Amino acid sequence: MDYRDLNKNDLWYLIGLITADGSLSKDGRHISITAKDKEYLLGLKRLTGLSCDPRPKDRAVEVSKRCYHLQFSNVVFYRYLCSIGLMSAKSLIISNMDVPVRYFDDFLRGLIDGDGCIRNWKHPTNYCEQWSLSIYSGSEKFLVWLKEIVDSKYNVYGHIYKHTRVYMLKYGKIYAKRILAGCYKEESFALERKKLKAKQCVESELYWIKTKM
């Protein structure tokens, strides 16, 4: 795979996914992406032109509980990822990244597909439908940077919380809808279950008119 030949939207989606659910080995050449959905990784393979196939990370566990990963070697792409802010053992130390504004929607969709959660529930007292979008990271500095960009680009306001062993950037109700509408287009490649959840959130209008803007 030559990353320079990829469609830019697909490239920045891939980079967002690697930022969330990927890892860079210490050898300076290998890149790995992990997911539970094998079919999703096969779709990602087709999208990017990778030659490797998804492999189980642990064959000892039950099939239903297995995670799969795509691992490939590409020194040029590895160095490019490092030049924009990624690194080996990035989880706790990643901070600012050099992401073009033009492709930030794609980058963010990759992040959400990897380390995001789109949730809906009924309010326990008024039974109104509630929505939230959360993005998790082990690095508070990364979420501070991400929040600044997301808040400005989508005209929203999020909050960062300490969530067990990681940090969480959270957006509720109308803000989640606004962000997801910008990231998840009908033609965009995405993890199917999150794309469906994003669509449901965007199309849901119940009681959001009461939300203070």
N, CA, C and O of each residue as an XYZ file, in Angstrom:
852
protein
N       0.827     -1.202      0.000
C       0.000      0.000      0.000
C       0.866      1.259      0.000
O       1.752      1.414      0.840
N       0.603      2.142     -0.939
C       1.248      3.443     -0.945
C       0.209      4.466     -0.478
O      -0.736      4.778     -1.203
N       0.392      4.978      0.728
C      -0.621      5.866      1.297
C      -0.840      7.119      0.450
O      -1.905      7.733      0.514
N       0.158      7.499     -0.338
C       0.043      8.707     -1.165
C      -0.936      8.522     -2.324
O      -1.402      9.499     -2.910
N      -1.247      7.259     -2.653
C      -2.186      6.981     -3.735
C      -3.625      6.831     -3.251
O      -4.550      6.760     -4.060
N      -3.816      6.784     -1.929
C      -5.155      6.600     -1.379
C      -5.991      7.863     -1.529
O      -5.468      8.977     -1.498
N      -7.301      7.671     -1.691
C      -8.235      8.784     -1.590
C      -8.017      9.465     -0.248
O      -7.937      8.784      0.775
N      -7.918     10.794     -0.222
C      -7.566     11.518      1.002
C      -8.580     11.303      2.121
O      -8.200     11.228      3.290
N      -9.860     11.202      1.785
C     -10.871     10.952      2.809
C     -10.664      9.587      3.453
O     -10.782      9.437      4.669
N     -10.352      8.586      2.619
C     -10.098      7.246      3.137
C      -8.806      7.208      3.946
O      -8.733      6.533      4.973
N      -7.791      7.929      3.485
C      -6.520      7.978      4.206
C      -6.705      8.531      5.609
O      -6.194      7.963      6.574
N      -7.435      9.638      5.728
C      -7.577     10.259      7.040
C      -8.536      9.507      7.942
O      -8.434      9.589      9.166
N      -9.471      8.769      7.345
C     -10.274      7.836      8.154
C      -9.359      6.758      8.730
O      -9.435      6.444      9.918
N      -8.494      6.195      7.889
C      -7.552      5.162      8.324
C      -6.654      5.690      9.433
O      -6.402      4.987     10.411
N      -6.169      6.913      9.293
C      -5.295      7.493     10.320
C      -6.059      7.685     11.630
O      -5.515      7.442     12.707
N      -7.310      8.118     11.540
C      -8.120      8.247     12.746
C      -8.314      6.911     13.435
O      -8.257      6.826     14.661
N      -8.544      5.866     12.650
C      -8.727      4.528     13.213
C      -7.440      4.025     13.853
O      -7.473      3.442     14.936
N      -6.310      4.247     13.192
C      -5.025      3.839     13.768
C      -4.756      4.599     15.059
O      -4.222      4.033     16.013
N      -5.125      5.881     15.095
C      -4.953      6.677     16.307
C      -5.725      6.070     17.470
O      -5.265      6.095     18.611
N      -6.908      5.523     17.174
C      -7.754      4.954     18.221
C      -7.422      3.493     18.499
O      -7.084      3.134     19.627
N      -7.517      2.658     17.480
C      -7.433      1.208     17.662
C      -6.218      0.588     16.994
O      -6.185     -0.622     16.769
N      -5.234      1.390     16.677
C      -4.040      0.876     16.033
C      -2.823      0.989     16.920
O      -2.860      1.597     17.989
N      -1.761      0.401     16.460
C      -0.490      0.503     17.189
C       0.665      0.494     16.212
O       0.605     -0.131     15.153
N       1.717      1.199     16.587
C       2.957      1.232     15.818
C       4.004      0.456     16.604
O       4.262      0.755     17.770
N       4.606     -0.540     15.966
C       5.599     -1.353     16.659
C       6.885     -0.557     16.877
O       7.086      0.504     16.285
N       7.727     -1.081     17.717
C       8.989     -0.405     18.028
C      10.035     -0.579     16.927
O      11.086      0.062     16.961
N       9.747     -1.451     15.943
C      10.755     -1.729     14.915
C      10.789     -0.674     13.808
O      11.637     -0.734     12.918
N       9.861      0.296     13.862
C       9.873      1.376     12.886
C       9.256      1.038     11.546
O       9.465      1.763     10.573
N       8.484     -0.068     11.471
C       7.919     -0.437     10.177
C       6.527     -1.070     10.257
O       5.738     -0.919      9.324
N       6.208     -1.771     11.342
C       4.953     -2.505     11.409
C       3.825     -1.684     12.048
O       4.030     -0.989     13.043
N       2.634     -1.782     11.454
C       1.443     -1.080     11.915
C       0.337     -2.118     12.069
O       0.173     -2.980     11.206
N      -0.415     -2.044     13.152
C      -1.468     -3.019     13.414
C      -2.770     -2.304     13.755
O      -2.764     -1.285     14.446
N      -3.892     -2.846     13.266
C      -5.224     -2.314     13.565
C      -6.065     -3.454     14.114
O      -6.105     -4.535     13.527
N      -6.740     -3.222     15.241
C      -7.500     -4.265     15.921
C      -8.993     -3.952     15.920
O      -9.389     -2.799     16.089
N      -9.814     -4.974     15.731
C     -11.274     -4.820     15.796
C     -11.902     -6.176     16.088
O     -11.297     -7.214     15.820
N     -13.109     -6.170     16.635
C     -13.833     -7.414     16.891
C     -14.523     -7.932     15.635
O     -14.761     -9.132     15.500
N     -14.841     -7.028     14.721
C     -15.603     -7.364     13.523
C     -14.652     -7.715     12.378
O     -14.012     -6.833     11.805
N     -14.562     -8.997     12.050
C     -13.657     -9.439     10.990
C     -14.080     -8.893      9.637
O     -13.228     -8.508      8.837
N     -15.397     -8.852      9.361
C     -15.889     -8.349      8.087
C     -15.549     -6.872      7.897
O     -15.272     -6.423      6.784
N     -15.574     -6.139      8.983
C     -15.194     -4.717      8.929
C     -13.737     -4.576      8.510
O     -13.407     -3.728      7.681
N     -12.862     -5.403      9.082
C     -11.446     -5.347      8.707
C     -11.225     -5.779      7.262
O     -10.327     -5.268      6.593
N     -12.031     -6.710      6.779
C     -11.940     -7.095      5.369
C     -12.358     -5.927      4.468
O     -11.769     -5.706      3.410
N     -13.373     -5.191      4.898
C     -13.782     -3.998      4.156
C     -12.696     -2.949      4.159
O     -12.457     -2.287      3.149
N     -12.036     -2.797      5.297
C     -10.937     -1.843      5.403
C      -9.778     -2.257      4.503
O      -9.117     -1.412      3.900
N      -9.540     -3.548      4.417
C      -8.500     -4.068      3.531
C      -8.797     -3.682      2.079
O      -7.915     -3.223      1.354
N     -10.043     -3.875      1.673
C     -10.423     -3.537      0.294
C     -10.329     -2.032      0.055
O      -9.899     -1.590     -1.010
N     -10.733     -1.260      1.044
C     -10.728      0.197      0.909
C      -9.317      0.734      0.693
O      -9.104      1.643     -0.109
N      -8.357      0.164      1.414
C      -6.998      0.703      1.419
C      -6.041     -0.031      0.487
O      -4.936      0.447      0.229
N      -6.458     -1.188     -0.018
C      -5.575     -1.951     -0.889
C      -4.510     -2.726     -0.146
O      -3.501     -3.105     -0.741
N      -4.707     -2.973      1.140
C      -3.748     -3.769      1.897
C      -3.764     -5.213      1.404
O      -4.797     -5.714      0.959
N      -2.630     -5.866      1.485
C      -2.528     -7.246      1.004
C      -2.718     -8.272      2.118
O      -2.905     -9.456      1.837
N      -2.674     -7.839      3.378
C      -2.786     -8.761      4.502
C      -4.256     -9.071      4.812
O      -5.151     -8.304      4.455
N      -4.487    -10.196      5.477
C      -5.823    -10.594      5.904
C      -5.957    -10.449      7.413
O      -4.960    -10.518      8.132
N      -7.178    -10.247      7.902
C      -7.378    -10.180      9.358
C      -7.037    -11.520     10.002
O      -7.413    -12.578      9.497
N      -6.330    -11.461     11.109
C      -5.966    -12.679     11.837
C      -6.426    -12.571     13.295
O      -6.410    -11.478     13.862
N      -6.830    -13.676     13.903
C      -7.225    -13.634     15.317
C      -6.046    -13.226     16.191
O      -4.921    -13.675     15.970
N      -6.299    -12.380     17.176
C      -5.227    -11.982     18.092
C      -4.956    -13.081     19.109
O      -3.829    -13.236     19.579
N      -5.997    -13.848     19.450
C      -5.840    -14.919     20.429
C      -6.745    -16.071     20.013
O      -7.961    -16.001     20.188
N      -6.166    -17.115     19.471
C      -6.949    -18.260     19.012
C      -7.485    -19.089     20.169
O      -8.332    -19.958     19.963
N      -7.006    -18.832     21.383
C      -7.414    -19.643     22.534
C      -8.805    -19.277     23.039
O      -9.478    -20.106     23.651
N      -9.241    -18.049     22.791
C     -10.541    -17.621     23.314
C     -11.659    -18.089     22.388
O     -11.409    -18.496     21.254
N     -12.902    -18.025     22.886
C     -14.059    -18.408     22.076
C     -14.138    -17.524     20.834
O     -13.766    -16.351     20.857
N     -14.636    -18.122     19.748
C     -14.726    -17.398     18.480
C     -15.528    -16.120     18.633
O     -15.156    -15.086     18.077
N     -16.633    -16.175     19.386
C     -17.502    -15.012     19.555
C     -16.828    -13.880     20.317
O     -17.266    -12.732     20.245
N     -15.762    -14.201     21.045
C     -15.084    -13.195     21.867
C     -13.731    -12.765     21.279
O     -13.023    -11.951     21.872
N     -13.387    -13.309     20.129
C     -12.087    -13.010     19.551
C     -12.022    -11.604     18.979
O     -13.011    -11.070     18.477
N     -10.838    -11.018     19.065
C     -10.522     -9.793     18.336
C      -9.624    -10.174     17.157
O      -8.888    -11.158     17.221
N      -9.692     -9.395     16.096
C      -8.879     -9.633     14.914
C      -7.994     -8.422     14.658
O      -8.295     -7.313     15.097
N      -6.916     -8.648     13.953
C      -6.065     -7.507     13.628
C      -5.494     -7.629     12.221
O      -5.241     -8.720     11.709
N      -5.304     -6.461     11.624
C      -4.575     -6.337     10.367
C      -3.195     -5.817     10.719
O      -3.071     -4.752     11.324
N      -2.174     -6.537     10.357
C      -0.802     -6.077     10.608
C      -0.049     -6.034      9.287
O      -0.028     -7.005      8.531
N       0.564     -4.896      9.026
C       1.296     -4.749      7.775
C       2.577     -3.966      8.007
O       2.717     -3.249      8.997
N       3.499     -4.118      7.083
C       4.794     -3.449      7.176
C       4.884     -2.371      6.092
O       4.707     -2.650      4.907
N       5.163     -1.136      6.520
C       5.266     -0.035      5.563
C       6.090      1.082      6.222
O       5.561      1.882      6.994
N       7.358      1.121      5.913
C       8.264      2.085      6.545
C       7.885      3.524      6.205
O       7.912      4.399      7.070
N       7.534      3.763      4.954
C       7.206      5.123      4.516
C       5.958      5.632      5.237
O       5.941      6.765      5.719
N       4.925      4.810      5.313
C       3.684      5.209      5.995
C       3.933      5.351      7.496
O       3.412      6.270      8.127
N       4.719      4.452      8.062
C       5.067      4.523      9.492
C       5.717      5.874      9.801
O       5.347      6.535     10.771
N       6.666      6.274      8.989
C       7.362      7.550      9.223
C       6.418      8.730      9.050
O       6.532      9.733      9.755
N       5.485      8.610      8.107
C       4.502      9.674      7.917
C       3.610      9.798      9.149
O       3.329     10.907      9.602
N       3.166      8.673      9.690
C       2.341      8.703     10.898
C       3.089      9.360     12.062
O       2.507     10.128     12.828
N       4.349      9.060     12.182
C       5.159      9.682     13.235
C       5.289     11.185     13.020
O       5.329     11.950     13.984
N       5.356     11.610     11.756
C       5.540     13.036     11.457
C       4.302     13.868     11.788
O       4.403     15.083     11.955
N       3.125     13.219     11.886
C       1.905     13.979     12.196
C       1.462     13.818     13.646
O       0.425     14.352     14.039
N       2.250     13.077     14.453
C       1.963     13.042     15.878
C       1.781     11.682     16.507
O       1.587     11.595     17.719
N       1.837     10.610     15.725
C       1.723      9.271     16.294
C       3.108      8.736     16.646
O       4.133      9.255     16.206
N       3.098      7.682     17.453
C       4.351      7.069     17.864
C       4.070      5.693     18.459
O       2.917      5.343     18.711
N       5.126      4.918     18.681
C       4.985      3.637     19.343
C       4.562      3.865     20.795
O       4.970      4.851     21.409
N       3.744      2.960     21.349
C       3.248      3.079     22.732
C       2.607      4.438     22.967
O       2.915      5.127     23.940
N       1.708      4.813     22.058
C       1.129      6.152     22.032
C       0.033      6.392     23.067
O      -0.255      7.543     23.394
N      -0.577      5.344     23.582
C      -1.834      5.455     24.327
C      -1.848      6.533     25.395
O      -2.819      7.281     25.509
N      -0.781      6.622     26.178
C      -0.759      7.541     27.316
C      -0.054      8.860     27.022
O      -0.136      9.795     27.819
N       0.641      8.948     25.880
C       1.476     10.131     25.644
C       1.105     10.934     24.404
O       1.655     12.013     24.183
N       0.184     10.426     23.596
C      -0.210     11.155     22.399
C      -0.820     12.498     22.780
O      -1.506     12.597     23.798
N      -0.581     13.533     21.978
C      -1.159     14.848     22.275
C      -1.676     15.457     20.976
O      -2.587     14.909     20.354
N      -1.107     16.577     20.565
C      -1.576     17.232     19.339
C      -1.220     16.424     18.101
O      -0.190     15.752     18.055
N      -2.099     16.503     17.088
C      -1.815     15.872     15.809
C      -2.010     16.876     14.684
O      -2.798     17.815     14.800
N      -1.291     16.667     13.608
C      -1.357     17.567     12.462
C      -2.380     17.024     11.460
O      -2.028     16.295     10.533
N      -3.646     17.390     11.658
C      -4.740     16.903     10.815
C      -5.301     18.066      9.999
O      -5.723     19.062     10.587
N      -5.322     17.978      8.675
C      -5.892     19.064      7.866
C      -7.377     19.259      8.181
O      -8.120     18.286      8.303
N      -7.800     20.495      8.310
C      -9.203     20.797      8.609
C     -10.125     20.158      7.584
O     -11.213     19.690      7.921
N      -9.684     20.140      6.328
C     -10.508     19.612      5.231
C     -10.877     18.151      5.441
O     -11.931     17.706      4.987
N     -10.007     17.392      6.134
C     -10.245     15.962      6.310
C     -10.515     15.586      7.766
O     -10.449     14.414      8.134
N     -10.816     16.580      8.582
C     -11.024     16.301     10.002
C     -12.263     15.436     10.217
O     -12.264     14.596     11.117
N     -13.317     15.613      9.422
C     -14.513     14.774      9.547
C     -14.157     13.297      9.419
O     -14.648     12.463     10.180
N     -13.303     12.982      8.454
C     -12.908     11.591      8.215
C     -12.042     11.064      9.351
O     -12.223      9.939      9.815
N     -11.100     11.892      9.791
C     -10.246     11.522     10.919
C     -11.088     11.248     12.153
O     -10.866     10.254     12.845
N     -12.052     12.115     12.440
C     -12.883     11.955     13.630
C     -13.775     10.725     13.528
O     -13.997     10.041     14.527
N     -14.290     10.433     12.332
C     -15.096      9.223     12.149
C     -14.269      7.975     12.451
O     -14.773      7.024     13.049
N     -13.002      7.979     12.040
C     -12.120      6.865     12.369
C     -11.904      6.736     13.866
O     -11.892      5.630     14.406
N     -11.732      7.871     14.535
C     -11.588      7.860     15.992
C     -12.818      7.278     16.669
O     -12.710      6.435     17.560
N     -13.998      7.739     16.233
C     -15.250      7.282     16.844
C     -15.463      5.793     16.587
O     -15.875      5.059     17.486
N     -15.182      5.344     15.359
C     -15.315      3.916     15.064
C     -14.389      3.090     15.940
O     -14.715      1.956     16.295
N     -13.247      3.644     16.289
C     -12.290      2.907     17.111
C     -12.530      3.038     18.602
O     -12.685      2.034     19.298
N     -12.561      4.262     19.098
C     -12.629      4.499     20.547
C     -13.824      5.351     20.951
O     -13.792      6.000     21.996
N     -14.865      5.359     20.148
C     -16.038      6.163     20.461
C     -17.229      5.322     20.880
O     -17.264      4.111     20.663
N     -18.203      5.986     21.485
C     -19.435      5.322     21.901
C     -20.610      6.255     21.611
O     -20.658      7.377     22.114
N     -21.558      5.783     20.797
C     -22.789      6.527     20.516
C     -23.899      5.816     21.289
O     -24.204      4.655     21.019
N     -24.490      6.508     22.235
C     -25.411      5.846     23.166
C     -26.751      6.559     23.206
O     -26.813      7.787     23.136
N     -27.814      5.792     23.317
C     -29.134      6.380     23.540
C     -29.876      5.617     24.633
O     -29.650      4.424     24.835
N     -30.756      6.314     25.329
C     -31.507      5.727     26.432
C     -32.734      6.588     26.716
O     -32.864      7.699     26.204
N     -33.614      6.062     27.526
C     -34.789      6.808     27.952
C     -34.522      7.453     29.305
O     -34.012      6.813     30.224
N     -34.878      8.738     29.414
C     -34.712      9.427     30.683
C     -35.591      8.753     31.735
O     -36.761      8.480     31.468
N     -35.048      8.478     32.934
C     -35.794      7.693     33.932
C     -37.047      8.383     34.489
O     -37.926      7.717     35.036
N     -37.132      9.709     34.353
C     -38.299     10.398     34.914
C     -39.282     10.889     33.852
O     -40.492     10.747     34.024
N     -38.777     11.466     32.754
C     -39.700     11.976     31.732
C     -39.801     11.062     30.512
O     -40.596     11.314     29.606
N     -38.980      9.987     30.491
C     -39.012      8.977     29.429
C     -38.702      9.530     28.036
O     -39.026      8.900     27.030
N     -38.078     10.698     27.982
C     -37.654     11.257     26.703
C     -36.382     10.558     26.224
O     -35.582     10.081     27.029
N     -36.210     10.504     24.919
C     -35.025      9.876     24.341
C     -33.811     10.771     24.526
O     -33.852     11.963     24.220
N     -32.733     10.188     25.029
C     -31.485     10.902     25.259
C     -30.387     10.292     24.384
O     -30.419      9.104     24.064
N     -29.408     11.133     23.999
C     -28.281     10.671     23.199
C     -26.987     11.259     23.747
O     -26.979     12.340     24.337
N     -25.911     10.539     23.544
C     -24.597     11.092     23.869
C     -23.544     10.490     22.945
O     -23.699      9.379     22.438
N     -22.481     11.242     22.741
C     -21.307     10.784     22.000
C     -20.105     10.919     22.915
O     -19.840     12.000     23.440
N     -19.376      9.829     23.111
C     -18.187      9.842     23.959
C     -16.997      9.281     23.202
O     -17.128      8.326     22.436
N     -15.834      9.883     23.424
C     -14.582      9.400     22.841
C     -13.594      9.197     23.981
O     -13.417     10.076     24.824
N     -12.949      8.027     23.999
C     -12.075      7.660     25.109
C     -10.607      7.685     24.689
O     -10.271      7.420     23.535
N      -9.745      8.007     25.647
C      -8.302      7.984     25.400
C      -7.573      7.873     26.739
O      -8.061      8.332     27.772
N      -6.415      7.264     26.694
C      -5.581      7.212     27.890
C      -4.814      8.502     28.115
O      -4.209      8.691     29.170
N      -4.836      9.397     27.123
C      -4.099     10.655     27.203
C      -5.049     11.839     27.345
O      -5.827     12.124     26.435
N      -4.989     12.518     28.462
C      -5.818     13.702     28.654
C      -5.405     14.810     27.695
O      -6.257     15.555     27.209
N      -4.117     14.927     27.417
C      -3.627     15.964     26.510
C      -4.233     15.805     25.111
O      -4.571     16.791     24.455
N      -4.363     14.561     24.669
C      -4.952     14.315     23.351
C      -6.405     14.779     23.315
O      -6.832     15.409     22.348
N      -7.167     14.470     24.365
C      -8.574     14.864     24.388
C      -8.736     16.373     24.532
O      -9.698     16.939     24.011
N      -7.824     17.028     25.221
C      -7.863     18.496     25.309
C      -7.681     19.090     23.918
O      -8.398     20.011     23.528
N      -6.708     18.552     23.167
C      -6.504     19.011     21.787
C      -7.725     18.713     20.923
O      -8.191     19.570     20.172
N      -8.244     17.476     21.039
C      -9.392     17.068     20.228
C     -10.611     17.928     20.528
O     -11.305     18.362     19.609
N     -10.874     18.176     21.795
C     -12.021     18.992     22.189
C     -11.943     20.392     21.585
O     -12.948     20.921     21.112
N     -10.772     20.983     21.600
C     -10.610     22.331     21.047
C     -10.990     22.365     19.558
O     -11.674     23.284     19.107
N     -10.537     21.350     18.801
C     -10.834     21.309     17.370
C     -12.307     21.014     17.130
O     -12.953     21.692     16.332
N     -12.839     20.013     17.810
C     -14.233     19.613     17.618
C     -15.178     20.745     18.011
O     -16.117     21.049     17.276
N     -14.939     21.368     19.160
C     -15.811     22.455     19.618
C     -15.859     23.591     18.614
O     -16.922     24.148     18.340
N     -14.700     23.931     18.069
C     -14.624     25.037     17.119
C     -15.251     24.682     15.776
O     -15.997     25.477     15.206
N     -14.947     23.486     15.271
C     -15.405     23.095     13.931
C     -16.921     22.908     13.859
O     -17.556     23.310     12.884
N     -17.494     22.301     14.891
C     -18.918     21.969     14.848
C     -19.786     22.909     15.698
O     -20.998     22.718     15.808
N     -19.154     23.920     16.294
C     -19.877     24.861     17.158
C     -20.612     24.115     18.277
O     -21.824     24.247     18.443
N     -19.852     23.338     19.031
C     -20.396     22.535     20.126
C     -19.541     22.775     21.373
O     -18.568     23.528     21.341
N     -19.925     22.121     22.463
C     -19.124     22.234     23.686
C     -19.160     20.901     24.418
O     -20.220     20.421     24.818
N     -17.982     20.316     24.583
C     -17.881     19.030     25.264
C     -17.223     19.150     26.614
O     -16.701     20.204     26.978
N     -17.252     18.055     27.358
C     -16.634     17.998     28.685
C     -15.709     16.792     28.747
O     -16.008     15.740     28.182
N     -14.587     16.948     29.436
C     -13.638     15.854     29.625
C     -13.762     15.349     31.061
O     -13.721     16.128     32.013
N     -13.915     14.038     31.198
C     -14.063     13.414     32.510
C     -12.994     12.336     32.680
O     -12.534     11.741     31.705
N     -12.612     12.098     33.924
C     -11.773     10.931     34.238
C     -12.710      9.753     34.365
O     -13.606      9.763     35.210
N     -12.522      8.741     33.543
C     -13.438      7.600     33.471
C     -12.643      6.332     33.747
O     -11.919      5.849     32.877
N     -12.773      5.795     34.943
C     -11.990      4.642     35.408
C     -10.502      4.877     35.107
O      -9.885      5.756     35.707
N      -9.924      4.098     34.181
C      -8.484      4.220     33.904
C      -8.185      5.087     32.693
O      -7.022      5.252     32.327
N      -9.197      5.636     32.075
C      -8.987      6.470     30.893
C      -9.741      7.784     31.052
O     -10.439      8.006     32.041
N      -9.580      8.650     30.050
C     -10.311      9.916     30.012
C     -11.400      9.829     28.946
O     -11.286      9.080     27.976
N     -12.453     10.609     29.148
C     -13.592     10.567     28.236
C     -13.991     11.987     27.846
O     -14.194     12.844     28.705
N     -14.101     12.224     26.542
C     -14.632     13.476     26.007
C     -16.077     13.206     25.612
O     -16.343     12.347     24.772
N     -17.016     13.943     26.221
C     -18.439     13.616     26.053
C     -19.232     14.803     25.524
O     -19.041     15.945     25.941
N     -20.143     14.489     24.576
C     -21.086     15.465     24.029
C     -22.497     14.894     24.147
O     -22.714     13.707     23.904
N     -23.446     15.734     24.517
C     -24.807     15.263     24.687
C     -25.768     15.864     23.681
O     -25.502     16.903     23.077
N     -26.894     15.184     23.516
C     -28.054     15.646     22.765
C     -27.721     16.301     21.424
O     -27.176     15.656     20.528
N     -28.052     17.581     21.297
C     -27.934     18.270     20.013
C     -26.494     18.354     19.529
O     -26.246     18.365     18.324
N     -25.539     18.413     20.460
C     -24.135     18.478     20.061
C     -23.689     17.167     19.411
O     -22.967     17.177     18.414
N     -24.120     16.043     19.979
C     -23.790     14.745     19.387
C     -24.360     14.658     17.977
O     -23.686     14.190     17.059
N     -25.589     15.103     17.807
C     -26.231     15.079     16.495
C     -25.439     15.906     15.482
O     -25.240     15.478     14.345
N     -24.998     17.068     15.892
C     -24.292     17.976     14.984
C     -22.961     17.367     14.544
O     -22.603     17.438     13.368
N     -22.237     16.779     15.473
C     -20.945     16.163     15.158
C     -21.123     14.955     14.236
O     -20.418     14.814     13.237
N     -22.073     14.090     14.587
C     -22.283     12.867     13.810
C     -22.786     13.162     12.408
O     -22.450     12.446     11.465
N     -23.588     14.206     12.263
C     -24.064     14.603     10.936
C     -22.903     15.032     10.052
O     -22.941     14.834      8.837
N     -21.870     15.619     10.652
C     -20.702     16.051      9.887
C     -19.763     14.911      9.535
O     -19.082     14.960      8.511
N     -19.723     13.875     10.384
C     -18.751     12.785     10.204
C     -19.276     11.631      9.380
O     -18.562     11.089      8.536
N     -20.522     11.250      9.619
C     -21.058     10.036      9.011
C     -21.966     10.376      7.840
O     -23.169     10.575      8.010
N     -21.386     10.441      6.662
C     -22.140     10.648      5.433
C     -22.555      9.285      4.874
O     -21.941      8.262      5.178
N     -23.597      9.292      4.058
C     -24.121      8.038      3.506
C     -23.053      7.280      2.722
O     -23.006      6.050      2.756
N     -22.193      8.023      2.013
C     -21.195      7.387      1.151
C     -19.893      7.059      1.879
O     -19.000      6.445      1.294
N     -19.773      7.453      3.131
C     -18.521      7.276      3.864
C     -18.342      5.843      4.353
O     -19.298      5.198      4.782
N     -17.110      5.357      4.281
C     -16.803      4.049      4.865
C     -16.780      4.196      6.378
O     -16.231      5.160      6.911
N     -17.386      3.225      7.069
C     -17.427      3.278      8.530
C     -17.793      1.908      9.069
O     -18.255      1.040      8.328
N     -17.584      1.721     10.354
C     -18.062      0.526     11.048
C     -19.590      0.553     11.002
O     -20.209      1.494     11.497
N     -20.193     -0.470     10.413
C     -21.612     -0.428     10.070
C     -22.517     -0.156     11.272
O     -23.463      0.624     11.166
N     -22.238     -0.786     12.402
C     -23.135     -0.599     13.550
C     -23.067      0.831     14.091
O     -24.071      1.350     14.580
N     -21.908      1.468     14.010
C     -21.815      2.846     14.479
C     -22.386      3.809     13.447
O     -22.949      4.845     13.801
N     -22.242      3.469     12.179
C     -22.841      4.292     11.135
C     -24.364      4.294     11.280
O     -25.002      5.335     11.126
N     -24.943      3.130     11.576
C     -26.383      3.028     11.789
C     -26.804      3.815     13.030
O     -27.815      4.516     13.011
N     -26.036      3.699     14.092
C     -26.341      4.425     15.330
C     -26.251      5.932     15.103
O     -27.080      6.690     15.607
N     -25.250      6.361     14.348
C     -25.096      7.780     14.039
C     -26.297      8.283     13.245
O     -26.796      9.379     13.499
N     -26.762      7.483     12.284
C     -27.915      7.870     11.472
C     -29.159      8.005     12.334
O     -29.938      8.944     12.165
N     -29.347      7.074     13.254
C     -30.500      7.139     14.151
C     -30.455      8.392     15.020
O     -31.478      9.034     15.258
N     -29.271      8.727     15.481
C     -29.102      9.926     16.299
C     -29.416     11.183     15.486
O     -30.147     12.059     15.948
N     -28.864     11.266     14.285
C     -29.065     12.443     13.445
C     -30.537     12.619     13.082
O     -31.027     13.747     13.028
N     -31.244     11.523     12.835
C     -32.634     11.597     12.416
C     -33.611     11.770     13.572
O     -34.776     12.103     13.357
N     -33.146     11.548     14.787
C     -34.015     11.692     15.943
C     -34.169     13.166     16.299
O     -33.179     13.883     16.441
N     -35.411     13.613     16.441
C     -35.691     15.021     16.728
C     -36.398     15.224     18.057
O     -36.630     16.361     18.470
N     -36.742     14.142     18.727
C     -37.599     14.253     19.902
C     -37.003     15.140     20.985
O     -35.923     14.860     21.506
N     -37.700     16.187     21.312
C     -37.427     17.059     22.453
C     -36.147     17.862     22.336
O     -35.824     18.615     23.255
N     -35.396     17.734     21.235
C     -34.158     18.475     21.123
C     -34.398     19.955     20.902
O     -33.510     20.781     21.115
N     -35.622     20.286     20.467
C     -35.946     21.693     20.268
C     -35.874     22.482     21.572
O     -35.733     23.705     21.563
N     -35.973     21.759     22.702
C     -35.921     22.420     24.014
C     -34.490     22.638     24.497
O     -34.262     23.337     25.484
N     -33.538     22.042     23.803
C     -32.137     22.164     24.227
C     -31.640     23.590     24.032
O     -31.830     24.179     22.968
N     -31.009     24.137     25.052
C     -30.438     25.482     24.939
C     -29.218     25.431     24.048
O     -28.339     24.590     24.234
N     -29.161     26.340     23.070
C     -28.054     26.371     22.133
C     -26.949     27.276     22.664
O     -25.917     27.437     22.013
